[in-house]
Amino acid sequence: MSMLDKLKGMMKGHEDTARKGVDKAGDAVDKKTGNKYESQVDAGQKKMKEQMGNDPKSGDDHPPRT
């Protein structure tokens, strides 16, 4: 079992909390770097959220990846 599979298993049922953590971490990086890498941070946040599956509150129609 890969590390990614273990992390996905740990997040099961806690996707909202994980999304909030991703947002908070991205905001912290933006603040620390003076938004110098904002586009890269946003892209990383988007990719992580895609890996977690769709957010029911965002209206995202894409099915979660398995």
C-alpha angles and dihedrals in degrees: 000000000000125000090249090056090051092050092049090051092051092050094050106125093009100076095126092053091047091050090052089050091051090051093047093048091049091050090050092052091048091050093047093049097040090245089295091136098031096130092049092047091049091050090051092049091050092050093049092049090050089054090053092052134247121330110232090209095053096060090237108163097193115112117239117265118244 
